[in-house]
Amino acid sequence: MTDTATAPDPRGSGAPAPVLVADGLGKRYGGVQAVDNISLTMHAGERIGVIGPNGAGKTTLFKMLAGDEMPTTGTVELFGRDVTTVGTARRARLGVGRTFQVSNLFKDMTVLDNVRVAARGGTPKARVFWRPQRPHDEIAERARAALASVGLTARLEDTVADLSHGEQRQLEIAMALVTEPKILLLDEPAAGLSAAERTTLRQLIEELPRTLPILLIEHDMSLALGLTDRVMCMENGRHVVTGTPDEVRQNETVKEIYLGRRDKK
C-alpha cells in the first residue's frame, strides 16, 4: 500500500505531494468575513506556525483545516486528496491528529483511560463498549508509550480532574499522538498556561519527531516563532506575511500588530 504522506503529487510534478494545501480559504458567518482568502502549503516534516491577535481568524482557519467547519470558499487537500467537504472523523482516519483550544477531556476518568479511548477511536473496536479492557493489551501499551512521551507516566492512574491545566494540555497531546497521526494540528496549546507550564510545553513539542508535520495555531508569538520553520501572521481574517521566524520577527507590520506601533528609524 502506498503511503499517502509520500505519494507522488497527482498534479504531475513527480515530487512528493504536500501534506496539506489550503487554497483561497474563506469563511463567512452572515455579514462577518471571519477568514478571507487564506492559502497555505505544508510539506512533509515541516513545522508551520499561524499567529495573530485575538480575532485574527486563526481558530476559524484551524477548524476548516481540521474539518469542524466547511469553508465558504476555497479548498483543502490532505496528502494530495481533496477533503474540502470531509468531516473530522474521516480526516482523523486519513491521519490528522489534533488538539482543542478548550480542553476536551473526560475529567472523571483516569489519565490512562482517556488515552485508551483515543487509541480505540481509530480502530474497529471504537464502538465496542461492553468488553472489559485488559490492563496490558496492545491499546493499553500504546497509551502508556504516548503518555511517557509527554512526561505523564507518573500520573497514569490519576483522575484527569486532579491534573494541573498544563498537565491536561500534555494529556491532550498524548491523546493525539496515540492515534499515530501523519500530521498534527495544535490549536493554541499554550492558552492559559503559566510561564513554567509554557516552558514544559515548548520542550515537549520540540522533542516530537521531526518527521511529524506540525501546524501550530498560537497567540503567543514568542512560542510560535521558537517552534516553527515558517510562520504566517493573520489579522482580521487576512494574510499579513509569511516567512521564517526571523523574517516575521523583524516585519514592521507584525510589530505594529503585536506592539501597537511601528519602530521609528
SETI-459314 format. One line per field, with one value per residue (C-alpha): residue number from 1; residue in one letter; y, z, x. Coordinates in pm, 1 decimal. Example, Ala and Ser with C-alpha at 12.3 -4.5 7.8 and 13.67 -1.06 7.14 Angstrom:
k [1/2] .
r [A/S] .
Y [-450.0/-106.0] .
Z [780.0/714.0] .
X [1230.0/1367.0] .
This chain:
k [1/2/3/4/5/6/7/8/9/10/11/12/13/14/15/16/17/18/19/20/21/22/23/24/25/26/27/28/29/30/31/32/33/34/35/36/37/38/39/40/41/42/43/44/45/46/47/48/49/50/51/52/53/54/55/56/57/58/59/60/61/62/63/64/65/66/67/68/69/70/71/72/73/74/75/76/77/78/79/80/81/82/83/84/85/86/87/88/89/90/91/92/93/94/95/96/97/98/99/100/101/102/103/104/105/106/107/108/109/110/111/112/113/114/115/116/117/118/119/120/121/122/123/124/125/126/127/128/129/130/131/132/133/134/135/136/137/138/139/140/141/142/143/144/145/146/147/148/149/150/151/152/153/154/155/156/157/158/159/160/161/162/163/164/165/166/167/168/169/170/171/172/173/174/175/176/177/178/179/180/181/182/183/184/185/186/187/188/189/190/191/192/193/194/195/196/197/198/199/200/201/202/203/204/205/206/207/208/209/210/211/212/213/214/215/216/217/218/219/220/221/222/223/224/225/226/227/228/229/230/231/232/233/234/235/236/237/238/239/240/241/242/243/244/245/246/247/248/249/250/251/252/253/254/255/256/257/258/259/260/261/262/263/264/265] .
r [M/T/D/T/A/T/A/P/D/P/R/G/S/G/A/P/A/P/V/L/V/A/D/G/L/G/K/R/Y/G/G/V/Q/A/V/D/N/I/S/L/T/M/H/A/G/E/R/I/G/V/I/G/P/N/G/A/G/K/T/T/L/F/K/M/L/A/G/D/E/M/P/T/T/G/T/V/E/L/F/G/R/D/V/T/T/V/G/T/A/R/R/A/R/L/G/V/G/R/T/F/Q/V/S/N/L/F/K/D/M/T/V/L/D/N/V/R/V/A/A/R/G/G/T/P/K/A/R/V/F/W/R/P/Q/R/P/H/D/E/I/A/E/R/A/R/A/A/L/A/S/V/G/L/T/A/R/L/E/D/T/V/A/D/L/S/H/G/E/Q/R/Q/L/E/I/A/M/A/L/V/T/E/P/K/I/L/L/L/D/E/P/A/A/G/L/S/A/A/E/R/T/T/L/R/Q/L/I/E/E/L/P/R/T/L/P/I/L/L/I/E/H/D/M/S/L/A/L/G/L/T/D/R/V/M/C/M/E/N/G/R/H/V/V/T/G/T/P/D/E/V/R/Q/N/E/T/V/K/E/I/Y/L/G/R/R/D/K/K] .
Y [0.0/346.1/581.3/879.1/1109.4/1048.5/965.3/1140.7/1471.6/1393.5/1721.6/1555.5/1729.3/1398.6/1544.0/1411.2/1558.9/1831.3/1711.7/1996.3/2251.2/2521.9/2728.7/3052.6/2957.5/3189.3/3162.8/3393.8/3394.8/3608.7/3951.0/3869.7/3756.3/3558.6/3429.7/3590.9/3419.3/3232.3/2993.4/2766.8/2475.3/2239.1/1973.7/1654.3/1716.3/2088.2/2286.5/2589.9/2846.5/3066.5/3371.7/3680.6/3873.9/3765.9/3784.4/3733.8/3426.3/3169.4/2930.8/2954.6/2863.3/2574.5/2444.6/2444.7/2252.7/2001.9/1952.7/2113.3/2383.8/2375.1/2675.8/2923.4/2950.0/2768.3/2411.1/2188.3/1896.4/1639.5/1413.7/1503.5/1430.0/1691.1/1688.3/2024.1/1872.5/1586.9/1597.5/1548.0/1172.0/1089.8/1334.8/1164.4/830.6/984.9/1072.0/1407.5/1435.3/1747.9/1921.8/2167.8/2528.7/2437.3/2111.1/1817.9/1554.6/1302.5/1469.0/1185.0/914.3/830.6/970.6/626.0/560.3/891.8/791.8/439.4/586.2/798.9/495.6/287.1/566.8/477.3/102.6/-129.2/-154.1/216.1/146.4/-167.5/-68.4/-383.1/-581.1/-536.8/-356.4/-559.7/-375.3/-479.2/-524.5/-358.1/-46.0/-3.7/-34.3/225.7/455.6/412.5/489.7/805.9/922.5/854.5/1070.1/1370.7/1313.3/1182.0/829.0/913.2/1026.5/719.2/622.9/975.3/1126.5/1394.0/1644.8/1624.6/1732.2/2086.4/2285.7/2231.6/1857.1/1846.8/2009.4/1742.2/1477.1/1622.6/1591.0/1230.1/1159.0/1298.1/1110.3/771.6/775.3/774.7/1082.7/1180.8/1549.0/1716.6/2028.3/2219.1/2488.5/2740.8/2473.3/2738.0/2916.5/2972.8/2822.1/2966.1/3059.1/2730.2/2529.0/2705.3/2605.4/2241.2/2253.8/2409.8/2138.0/1868.6/1999.9/2049.5/1683.6/1543.5/1353.1/1587.0/1351.4/1456.4/1770.1/2016.4/2311.0/2533.0/2797.9/3027.5/3373.5/3370.7/3496.0/3406.3/3045.7/3006.9/3167.3/2939.7/2615.6/2650.1/2661.2/2904.9/3140.9/3303.5/3609.6/3690.3/3996.0/4048.0/3720.3/3816.6/3715.1/3966.9/3797.7/3452.0/3386.3/3237.4/3317.3/3580.0/3742.0/3758.6/3881.6/4174.8/4258.3/4610.8/4526.4/4232.9/4459.0/4704.8/4432.9/4296.7/4611.1/4871.7/5078.4/5085.0/5125.4/5466.8/5472.3] .
Z [0.0/-92.6/199.6/127.8/311.5/45.2/-257.4/-583.2/-642.5/-865.8/-1049.3/-1217.2/-1068.2/-963.8/-619.0/-308.0/-261.3/2.2/332.0/341.1/85.3/171.5/-134.8/-110.4/208.8/320.3/588.6/623.7/908.8/790.3/731.8/905.0/697.1/959.9/715.4/380.9/103.3/305.8/125.1/287.0/168.9/412.5/326.5/499.1/819.2/820.3/1123.4/1048.2/1289.3/1238.6/1462.5/1509.2/1776.1/1916.4/1642.9/1363.4/1232.6/1344.3/1513.3/1227.3/988.5/1217.0/1220.6/840.2/822.8/1087.2/933.9/1208.4/966.7/591.2/404.6/229.4/-44.7/-130.8/-95.0/143.1/34.6/262.8/122.0/-232.3/-168.0/-175.7/167.8/147.8/238.8/453.8/828.8/1127.9/1170.3/816.9/829.8/1150.7/969.8/696.7/959.8/1113.8/1485.0/1667.1/1998.9/2100.5/2220.3/2501.3/2677.4/2551.1/2815.3/3023.5/3358.7/3576.7/3406.9/3465.6/3255.3/3109.5/3023.2/2837.8/2612.5/2570.6/2449.5/2197.7/2082.8/2031.8/1831.1/1519.2/1538.0/1455.6/1832.5/1863.5/1925.0/2134.5/2497.0/2671.5/2668.5/2968.6/2898.9/2955.1/3150.4/2919.3/2577.4/2267.3/2307.7/2672.3/2584.2/2307.9/2557.2/2810.3/2545.2/2439.1/2799.6/2853.7/2552.0/2712.8/3063.2/3232.3/3326.9/3697.1/3653.3/3471.2/3735.1/3848.4/3762.5/3492.7/3717.6/3951.7/3684.1/3654.4/3347.4/3197.2/3255.4/3087.3/2781.6/2788.2/2807.4/2503.4/2302.1/2418.2/2302.2/1959.8/1938.0/2030.4/1703.9/1517.6/1309.1/980.4/1061.8/1399.0/1435.9/1763.5/1844.4/2090.2/2318.5/2545.4/2619.5/2993.0/3088.5/3341.9/3240.5/3381.7/3204.1/2876.3/2913.3/2964.8/2666.1/2443.1/2531.8/2469.7/2120.5/2037.7/2119.6/1896.6/1595.1/1317.3/1069.4/1207.7/1032.4/1285.5/1227.9/1535.6/1578.9/1855.7/2000.8/2182.9/1913.4/2102.4/2145.6/1782.5/1647.3/1861.8/1748.6/1374.3/1040.4/878.3/1023.6/878.9/1050.4/1019.0/1113.4/1073.2/882.7/623.4/544.0/655.4/591.7/569.9/627.5/851.0/1222.4/1187.2/887.6/1069.4/1390.3/1202.8/994.1/1071.2/1020.1/1259.5/1516.0/1481.4/1523.6/1840.5/1990.2/1866.2/1697.5/1421.5/1514.4/1414.4/1214.7] .
X [0.0/130.4/190.5/-34.9/204.9/470.3/255.7/353.5/180.7/-121.2/-62.3/236.1/538.1/697.0/773.8/600.1/254.3/234.1/96.0/-156.5/-274.4/-525.5/-615.1/-812.9/-995.7/-1270.4/-1537.6/-1835.4/-2085.0/-2373.7/-2224.6/-1894.5/-1596.4/-1400.8/-1136.5/-1064.3/-866.5/-603.9/-367.5/-109.6/104.9/277.6/534.6/645.0/839.5/764.0/654.0/438.4/301.6/-3.6/-0.6/-212.2/-401.2/-736.4/-998.4/-743.9/-928.9/-672.6/-915.8/-1166.6/-885.1/-788.1/-1146.3/-1159.3/-831.5/-945.5/-1291.3/-1500.8/-1613.8/-1664.7/-1521.7/-1747.9/-1485.2/-1163.6/-1040.4/-843.8/-623.6/-460.1/-189.1/-297.0/-665.4/-944.7/-1110.3/-1289.2/-1627.4/-1493.7/-1565.0/-1337.2/-1386.4/-1278.2/-987.6/-875.0/-880.0/-665.1/-404.1/-498.1/-423.5/-533.5/-581.8/-850.3/-830.0/-1071.7/-986.0/-1193.6/-1117.4/-1311.3/-1244.0/-1382.8/-1175.5/-811.7/-531.4/-460.0/-823.9/-852.3/-564.9/-702.6/-1032.0/-841.5/-641.5/-956.6/-1118.3/-923.0/-985.9/-1279.9/-1334.9/-1421.8/-1792.2/-1748.9/-1803.9/-1923.1/-1598.8/-1366.0/-1042.3/-728.1/-459.9/-176.1/-333.1/-187.7/-400.7/-300.4/67.3/31.0/-141.3/139.8/400.7/215.4/191.5/560.9/643.1/470.4/605.3/290.2/394.2/365.7/3.2/-135.7/-391.3/-479.8/-814.7/-791.8/-969.4/-669.1/-420.8/-295.7/-400.0/-55.8/-70.8/-411.2/-253.5/17.1/-255.5/-432.3/-112.4/-71.1/-427.8/-340.9/-10.1/-158.8/-355.8/-20.0/-104.8/57.8/3.5/-54.6/-270.3/-228.3/-486.0/-336.6/-186.7/-29.6/-359.0/-397.1/-60.9/180.4/534.8/667.3/397.0/475.5/839.5/738.5/503.9/767.7/1017.4/755.7/677.1/1045.0/1111.4/836.9/974.3/1086.5/921.3/580.7/448.4/304.0/72.8/64.4/-204.9/-84.8/-147.6/187.9/426.1/743.7/632.1/528.4/845.6/1060.7/899.5/845.5/1025.4/780.9/523.7/212.7/70.0/-301.6/-505.5/-880.9/-908.3/-649.7/-293.1/-30.8/303.7/460.7/829.1/1093.1/1066.9/1341.7/1170.2/837.1/1000.2/1154.8/846.9/724.5/357.4/382.4/549.5/265.5/3.5/161.6/314.1/69.0/336.9/597.7/960.1/1089.6/1410.6] .
